[in-house]
C-alpha cells in the first residue's frame, strides 16, 4: 500500500478520498468534508493499482477488488481522483517508466488495422446485443457526441441537434449521393434522406448494426434510396457528392490516416464536401491507454489535429472549416452513464456484473477525459475546391435553425413513462 499511498498523497489536494485496505486499515487523502469511500478486498489490490493505475484500477473494479461504498459510485471516485490530478498537473494514471515503455510499444503495434484485424476490432465493441445499446443510447441510437445547445436538457434533442449541425455543414440537395462511413445503426443516413431526399449508402463492419439499419430503412419505406452494407470503406467504389464520417476515424489507426484520406478523396466528386466528426486531442499525438485498448476499443486511437491535417494535406484535401467542440461529449457520457446505471439489473441479466462494471468504468473514465484532460471533438469540413463553400459560415446556423423548426425530438422520459 505504501506506493499507492505516496502517489495519492501527492495528488489529492482537493476533495476527500478514504480507502479501507483488505486488512481494515484506513487511509485518508484530501481536506474535503464529503469523502468518497472505497474498499480493497484483496491484499494485492493496492499494488495492482499502483503499478499501472489506469489498467489496474479498471480491472480491480471489474473484478470486484475495488468497491465504492454508497452513496458514492465509481464515477464519483474517478472524477475526484482525475480532477485532483488535473488541478496539480500530475496525472495519476501514468504507469511507471518500464510499463510506459512497454505500453508505448504495444500501442504502436495495436495501430496495425489491416482488414481482418479491423473487422475483429469492430465486432469486439459493436456486436453486443441490440437490447444492450437500447438501454443507454437515445431513441435513434446515436453513439457519438451529442450537441448541447443552450437550454437543451434532453439527450434525444441534443442528438437530433448534432445531426442538424452535420447536415448544415454538408449543404445537401435532393439529387445528391451521400456516403456515410461507419454508419452505426443508420440514424444519420435516414435523417439526411428524410430532410433532403438524397440517396445514402452507409457502410460498416458491424453485422448487427447493418442488419438493424436495413430493417429501419425498410420500415420507413426508403430502402430503395437508403442502403446499408457490411463493407470495409476501402472496398467502396463510385463517386459521391457528399461524404460523412462520424465517430469512425478513431478506429482507423494513425498509421492508416493517409490511406483513409486518399481513399475518401478518390470517392468524392470534384465539387463535393466531406465532413469528418471525430474525437480529438488538443495537444500533440499520444497513445490509447492500455485498459481501453484491451477492454473497449482494440485498435482505437484518438488523433491530434496535427495528424489529421498532415494526412489530409498529403492526399490533396483542402480545409473548408474546422470547429472544436468542447465539453459536449462530457455531458453526453454523463447521460449515458446515468442510463447505464439505472439499468443495472437488465444489463447483468443480459451479460453479468463484470461487464456492467466495465461499462461504468469506461463511460465515467471517458467523461473525465473530456472534463479534465485534453479530449474534445473536431469537425473537419474538407473539399477539393474551396469555391464550393460560401464566403462566411452564416449558412450553417441558418440551416440548423431551419432543421430545428422542421423536427424536434420526443421526450424520452414521457415516451418511457408507461413502460
C-alpha positions as CSV (number, residue, x, y, z in Angstrom):
1,X,0.0,0.0,0.0
2,X,3.0,2.3,0.5
3,X,3.4,3.1,-3.2
4,X,-0.2,3.9,-3.8
5,X,-0.3,5.8,-0.5
6,X,2.6,8.0,-1.6
7,X,1.1,8.6,-5.0
8,X,-2.4,9.7,-3.7
9,X,-0.9,11.9,-1.0
10,X,1.0,13.9,-3.6
11,X,-2.1,14.4,-5.9
12,X,-5.3,14.7,-3.8
13,X,-5.3,18.3,-2.5
14,X,-9.0,18.9,-3.1
15,X,-11.9,16.7,-2.2
16,X,-11.5,13.7,0.1
17,X,-10.8,10.0,-0.6
18,X,-10.9,7.3,2.1
19,X,-9.5,3.9,1.4
20,X,-10.1,0.8,3.6
21,X,-7.5,-1.8,2.8
22,X,-8.1,-5.5,2.8
23,X,-6.9,-5.7,6.4
24,X,-9.2,-3.0,7.7
25,X,-6.5,-0.3,7.9
26,X,-7.9,3.1,6.8
27,X,-6.1,5.8,4.7
28,X,-7.4,9.3,4.2
29,X,-6.5,11.8,1.4
30,X,-7.5,15.4,0.9
31,X,-9.2,18.0,3.0
32,X,-12.8,17.7,1.9
33,X,-15.8,17.0,4.1
34,X,-17.8,14.6,1.9
35,X,-15.4,11.7,1.4
36,X,-15.7,9.1,-1.4
37,X,-15.1,5.8,0.4
38,X,-13.6,2.8,-1.3
39,X,-12.6,-0.6,-0.1
40,X,-10.0,-3.1,-1.3
41,X,-11.0,-6.8,-0.9
42,X,-7.6,-8.4,-1.6
43,X,-4.1,-7.9,-0.4
44,X,-2.7,-7.4,-3.9
45,X,-5.2,-4.7,-5.0
46,X,-3.2,-1.7,-3.9
47,X,-0.1,-3.0,-5.6
48,X,-2.1,-3.8,-8.7
49,X,-3.3,-0.2,-9.0
50,X,0.0,1.5,-8.1
51,X,1.9,-0.5,-10.7
52,X,-0.3,0.6,-13.5
53,X,-3.1,2.9,-12.3
54,X,-5.2,3.1,-15.4
55,X,-5.2,-0.6,-16.2
56,X,-5.0,-1.8,-12.6
57,X,-7.9,0.4,-11.2
58,X,-10.2,-0.5,-14.1
59,X,-9.6,-4.2,-13.8
60,X,-9.7,-4.2,-10.0
61,X,-13.2,-2.5,-10.2
62,X,-14.3,-5.0,-12.8
63,X,-13.2,-7.9,-10.7
64,X,-14.8,-6.7,-7.5
65,X,-11.5,-6.0,-5.8
66,X,-12.2,-2.2,-5.7
67,X,-15.6,-1.5,-4.1
68,X,-17.0,2.0,-3.9
69,X,-19.2,2.5,-0.8
70,X,-22.7,4.1,-1.2
71,X,-23.9,6.8,-1.6
72,X,-21.0,7.3,-4.0
73,X,-20.1,5.2,-7.0
74,X,-17.2,4.6,-9.4
75,X,-17.9,7.8,-11.3
76,X,-17.5,9.9,-8.2
77,X,-14.2,8.2,-7.5
78,X,-12.9,8.7,-11.0
79,X,-13.9,12.4,-11.2
80,X,-12.4,13.0,-7.7
81,X,-9.1,11.4,-8.4
82,X,-8.7,12.6,-12.0
83,X,-9.9,16.1,-11.2
84,X,-7.4,16.3,-8.3
85,X,-4.6,15.2,-10.7
86,X,-5.6,17.8,-13.2
87,X,-5.5,20.6,-10.6
88,X,-2.0,19.8,-9.6
89,X,-0.8,18.9,-13.1
90,X,0.1,15.3,-12.2
91,X,-1.9,12.6,-13.9
92,X,-2.5,9.7,-11.6
93,X,-3.0,7.0,-14.3
94,X,0.5,7.2,-15.8
95,X,2.3,3.8,-15.4
96,X,5.9,3.6,-14.2
97,X,8.8,4.1,-16.7
98,X,9.1,0.5,-17.6
99,X,5.4,0.0,-18.1
100,X,5.3,3.2,-20.0
101,X,8.0,2.0,-22.4
102,X,6.2,-1.3,-22.9
103,X,2.8,0.4,-23.3
104,X,4.2,2.7,-25.9
105,X,5.4,-0.2,-28.0
106,X,2.2,-2.2,-27.6
107,X,0.2,0.9,-28.5
108,X,2.1,1.2,-31.8
109,X,1.6,-2.5,-32.6
110,X,-2.1,-2.1,-31.8
111,X,-2.3,0.5,-34.6
112,X,-1.9,-2.1,-37.4
113,X,-5.5,-2.2,-38.5
114,X,-5.2,-4.4,-41.5
115,X,-8.6,-5.7,-42.9
116,X,-9.1,-8.9,-40.8
117,X,-8.0,-7.1,-37.6
118,X,-10.2,-4.1,-38.3
119,X,-13.1,-6.4,-38.7
120,X,-12.4,-8.2,-35.5
121,X,-11.9,-5.0,-33.6
122,X,-15.2,-3.5,-34.6
123,X,-17.0,-6.7,-33.7
124,X,-15.4,-6.7,-30.2
125,X,-17.3,-3.5,-29.3
126,X,-20.3,-3.2,-31.6
127,X,-21.6,-6.7,-31.7
128,X,-23.0,-6.6,-28.2
129,X,-26.8,-7.2,-28.3
130,X,-29.2,-4.6,-29.6
131,X,-31.0,-4.6,-26.3
132,X,-27.9,-3.5,-24.5
133,X,-27.4,-0.4,-26.5
134,X,-31.1,0.5,-26.3
135,X,-30.7,0.7,-22.5
136,X,-28.4,3.8,-22.6
137,X,-28.5,5.4,-26.0
138,X,-31.1,7.8,-27.3
139,X,-34.1,6.6,-29.4
140,X,-32.1,7.0,-32.6
141,X,-29.1,5.1,-31.2
142,X,-26.6,7.9,-31.8
143,X,-23.3,6.6,-30.3
144,X,-21.3,9.7,-30.7
145,X,-21.2,13.2,-29.1
146,X,-24.5,15.0,-28.7
147,X,-24.6,18.7,-29.4
148,X,-25.8,20.6,-26.4
149,X,-27.2,24.0,-27.3
150,X,-28.1,26.5,-24.6
151,X,-31.2,25.4,-22.7
152,X,-31.3,21.8,-24.1
153,X,-31.9,19.2,-21.4
154,X,-32.8,16.1,-23.4
155,X,-30.3,13.7,-24.8
156,X,-32.7,13.0,-27.6
157,X,-32.9,16.6,-28.6
158,X,-29.1,17.1,-28.3
159,X,-28.5,14.1,-30.6
160,X,-31.1,15.5,-33.1
161,X,-29.3,18.9,-33.0
162,X,-26.0,17.1,-33.7
163,X,-27.4,15.6,-36.8
164,X,-28.7,19.0,-37.8
165,X,-25.3,20.5,-37.4
166,X,-23.6,17.9,-39.5
167,X,-26.3,18.2,-42.2
168,X,-26.0,22.0,-42.3
169,X,-22.2,21.7,-43.0
170,X,-22.8,19.3,-45.8
171,X,-25.1,21.7,-47.9
172,X,-27.2,18.9,-49.2
173,X,-29.7,18.7,-52.1
174,X,-32.3,16.1,-53.2
175,X,-30.3,14.6,-56.1
176,X,-27.1,14.1,-54.2
177,X,-25.4,10.8,-53.4
178,X,-24.1,10.6,-49.8
179,X,-21.6,8.0,-48.4
180,X,-21.8,7.5,-44.7
181,X,-18.7,5.7,-43.5
182,X,-19.2,3.9,-40.2
183,X,-23.0,4.3,-40.4
184,X,-23.8,3.0,-37.0
185,X,-27.4,2.0,-36.6
186,X,-28.4,4.1,-39.6
187,X,-29.8,7.2,-37.8
188,X,-27.8,9.8,-39.6
189,X,-28.4,8.3,-43.1
190,X,-32.1,8.1,-42.5
191,X,-32.1,11.7,-41.2
192,X,-30.4,13.1,-44.3
193,X,-32.8,11.3,-46.6
194,X,-35.8,12.4,-44.5
195,X,-34.9,16.1,-44.8
196,X,-33.3,16.3,-48.2
197,X,-34.4,13.3,-50.2
198,X,-30.8,12.4,-51.0
199,X,-29.6,8.9,-51.8
200,X,-27.4,7.4,-49.0
201,X,-25.0,4.5,-48.8
202,X,-24.0,3.6,-45.3
203,X,-21.1,1.1,-44.7
204,X,-20.0,-0.6,-41.5
205,X,-18.1,-3.6,-40.3
206,X,-20.6,-4.4,-37.5
207,X,-23.0,-7.0,-38.8
208,X,-25.9,-6.4,-36.4
209,X,-25.6,-2.6,-36.9
210,X,-26.0,-3.1,-40.6
211,X,-28.9,-5.5,-40.2
212,X,-30.7,-3.2,-37.9
213,X,-30.1,-0.1,-40.2
214,X,-31.5,-2.1,-43.1
215,X,-34.6,-3.0,-41.1
216,X,-35.1,0.7,-40.3
217,X,-34.8,1.7,-43.9
218,X,-37.3,-0.9,-44.9
219,X,-39.7,0.1,-42.2
220,X,-39.5,3.7,-43.3
221,X,-40.2,2.7,-46.9
222,X,-36.9,4.2,-48.1
223,X,-34.8,1.1,-48.7
224,X,-34.6,2.0,-52.4
225,X,-32.7,5.2,-51.6
226,X,-31.0,4.5,-48.3
227,X,-28.9,1.4,-48.3
228,X,-26.6,-0.1,-45.7
229,X,-23.9,-2.6,-46.5
230,X,-21.5,-4.7,-44.5
231,X,-18.3,-3.4,-46.1
232,X,-14.9,-2.0,-45.4
233,X,-14.6,1.6,-46.6
234,X,-11.6,0.6,-48.6
235,X,-13.9,-1.5,-50.8
236,X,-16.4,1.2,-51.7
237,X,-16.4,2.3,-55.3
238,X,-18.1,5.0,-57.3
239,X,-18.5,8.8,-56.9
240,X,-20.3,10.6,-54.1
241,X,-21.4,14.2,-53.8
242,X,-21.0,14.2,-50.0
243,X,-19.2,12.0,-47.5
244,X,-19.8,11.8,-43.8
245,X,-17.6,10.1,-41.3
246,X,-19.0,10.3,-37.7
247,X,-17.0,8.6,-35.0
248,X,-15.3,6.3,-37.4
249,X,-11.8,7.6,-37.9
250,X,-11.0,6.8,-34.3
251,X,-11.0,3.1,-35.4
252,X,-8.7,3.6,-38.4
253,X,-5.4,4.0,-36.5
254,X,-2.8,6.7,-37.0
255,X,-0.8,4.6,-39.4
256,X,-3.7,4.4,-41.8
257,X,-4.7,8.1,-41.9
258,X,-3.0,8.7,-45.3
259,X,-4.7,5.6,-46.8
260,X,-8.1,6.7,-45.4
261,X,-7.9,10.2,-46.7
262,X,-6.6,9.1,-50.1
263,X,-9.5,6.7,-50.5
264,X,-12.1,9.2,-49.5
265,X,-10.6,11.8,-51.8
266,X,-10.9,9.4,-54.7
267,X,-14.6,8.8,-53.8
268,X,-15.7,12.4,-53.6
269,X,-16.9,14.4,-56.6
270,X,-14.8,17.5,-57.6
271,X,-17.5,19.8,-56.2
272,X,-18.2,17.7,-53.2
273,X,-17.8,18.2,-49.4
274,X,-16.7,15.7,-46.7
275,X,-17.5,16.2,-43.0
276,X,-15.3,14.3,-40.5
277,X,-16.6,14.2,-37.0
278,X,-14.1,12.7,-34.6
279,X,-12.8,12.8,-31.0
280,X,-9.5,14.6,-30.9
281,X,-6.6,15.7,-28.7
282,X,-6.0,19.3,-28.0
283,X,-2.3,18.6,-27.6
284,X,0.3,16.6,-29.6
285,X,-0.1,12.9,-30.7
286,X,-0.4,10.4,-27.9
287,X,-1.5,6.9,-27.4
288,X,-4.5,4.9,-26.3
289,X,-4.4,3.8,-22.7
290,X,-3.9,0.1,-22.0
291,X,-7.3,-0.5,-20.4
292,X,-9.2,1.0,-23.3
293,X,-7.2,-0.9,-25.8
294,X,-7.7,-4.2,-24.0
295,X,-11.4,-4.0,-23.0
296,X,-13.2,-1.4,-25.1
297,X,-11.6,-0.3,-28.4
298,X,-8.8,-2.5,-29.5
299,X,-7.1,-0.8,-32.4
300,X,-8.6,2.5,-31.5
301,X,-6.7,5.8,-31.5
302,X,-7.7,9.4,-30.8
303,X,-6.0,11.7,-33.3
304,X,-4.3,15.0,-32.7
305,X,-5.2,17.8,-35.1
306,X,-1.7,17.8,-36.5
307,X,-2.0,14.2,-37.5
308,X,-5.3,14.7,-39.3
309,X,-4.3,17.9,-41.1
310,X,-0.9,16.4,-42.2
311,X,-2.6,13.3,-43.7
312,X,-5.2,15.4,-45.4
313,X,-2.6,17.8,-46.9
314,X,-0.6,14.8,-48.2
315,X,-3.6,13.4,-50.0
316,X,-4.9,16.5,-51.8
317,X,-7.6,17.8,-49.5
318,X,-8.3,21.5,-48.8
319,X,-9.7,22.5,-45.5
320,X,-13.0,24.3,-45.7
321,X,-13.8,24.7,-42.0
322,X,-12.6,23.4,-38.6
323,X,-14.7,23.5,-35.4
324,X,-13.6,22.4,-32.0
325,X,-16.5,21.2,-29.9
326,X,-15.6,21.3,-26.2
327,X,-17.3,19.6,-23.3
328,X,-20.2,18.3,-25.4
329,X,-19.0,14.7,-25.1
330,X,-18.5,15.0,-21.3
331,X,-22.2,15.8,-20.9
332,X,-23.2,13.1,-23.3
333,X,-21.2,10.5,-21.5
334,X,-22.7,11.6,-18.2
335,X,-26.2,10.9,-19.7
336,X,-25.1,7.5,-20.9
337,X,-23.6,6.7,-17.5
338,X,-26.8,7.6,-15.7
339,X,-28.9,5.5,-18.1
340,X,-26.5,2.5,-17.8
341,X,-26.5,2.6,-14.0
342,X,-30.3,2.9,-14.0
343,X,-30.5,-0.4,-16.0
344,X,-28.0,-2.4,-13.9
345,X,-30.4,-5.3,-13.5
346,X,-31.2,-5.6,-17.2
347,X,-27.5,-5.4,-18.2
348,X,-26.4,-8.0,-15.7
349,X,-29.2,-10.3,-16.9
350,X,-28.0,-9.8,-20.5
351,X,-24.3,-10.4,-19.5
352,X,-23.0,-10.2,-16.0
353,X,-21.9,-7.9,-13.2
354,X,-18.3,-7.7,-14.6
355,X,-19.5,-6.3,-18.0
356,X,-21.8,-3.9,-16.2
357,X,-18.9,-2.6,-14.1
358,X,-16.6,-2.5,-17.1
359,X,-19.1,-0.3,-18.9
360,X,-19.5,2.0,-15.9
361,X,-15.7,2.4,-15.7
362,X,-15.5,3.1,-19.5
363,X,-18.2,5.8,-19.5
364,X,-17.0,7.5,-16.3
365,X,-13.4,7.4,-17.4
366,X,-14.2,8.8,-20.8
367,X,-16.3,11.6,-19.2
368,X,-13.3,12.7,-17.1
369,X,-11.1,12.8,-20.2
370,X,-13.4,15.4,-21.8
371,X,-14.0,17.2,-18.5
372,X,-10.4,17.4,-17.2
373,X,-7.9,16.1,-19.9
374,X,-7.2,17.1,-23.5
375,X,-10.1,15.4,-25.3
376,X,-12.6,17.4,-27.5
377,X,-14.4,16.8,-30.7
378,X,-13.3,18.0,-34.1
379,X,-15.4,18.9,-37.1
380,X,-13.3,19.0,-40.2
381,X,-15.1,20.1,-43.4
382,X,-12.9,19.3,-46.3
383,X,-13.2,19.9,-50.1
384,X,-11.4,19.6,-53.3
385,X,-12.2,23.1,-54.5
386,X,-12.7,26.0,-51.9
387,X,-15.2,27.7,-54.2
388,X,-17.9,25.1,-53.3
389,X,-18.4,26.8,-49.9
390,X,-20.0,30.3,-49.2
391,X,-17.7,33.1,-48.1
392,X,-19.0,33.1,-44.5
393,X,-20.2,30.5,-42.0
394,X,-23.7,32.1,-41.8
395,X,-25.2,29.3,-43.8
396,X,-24.5,26.7,-41.1
397,X,-26.5,28.5,-38.4
398,X,-29.3,29.3,-40.8
399,X,-29.7,25.7,-41.9
400,X,-29.5,24.5,-38.3
401,X,-32.4,26.8,-37.4
402,X,-34.5,25.6,-40.3
403,X,-33.9,21.9,-39.4
404,X,-34.7,22.7,-35.8
405,X,-38.1,24.0,-36.7
406,X,-38.7,21.1,-39.1
407,X,-38.1,18.4,-36.4
408,X,-37.9,18.2,-32.6
409,X,-37.1,15.1,-30.6
410,X,-39.7,13.3,-28.4
411,X,-39.3,13.5,-24.7
412,X,-37.6,10.2,-23.7
413,X,-39.0,10.3,-20.1
414,X,-42.6,10.8,-21.4
415,X,-42.2,8.0,-24.0
416,X,-41.0,5.6,-21.3
417,X,-43.4,6.6,-18.6
418,X,-45.8,3.9,-19.4
419,X,-43.2,1.1,-19.5
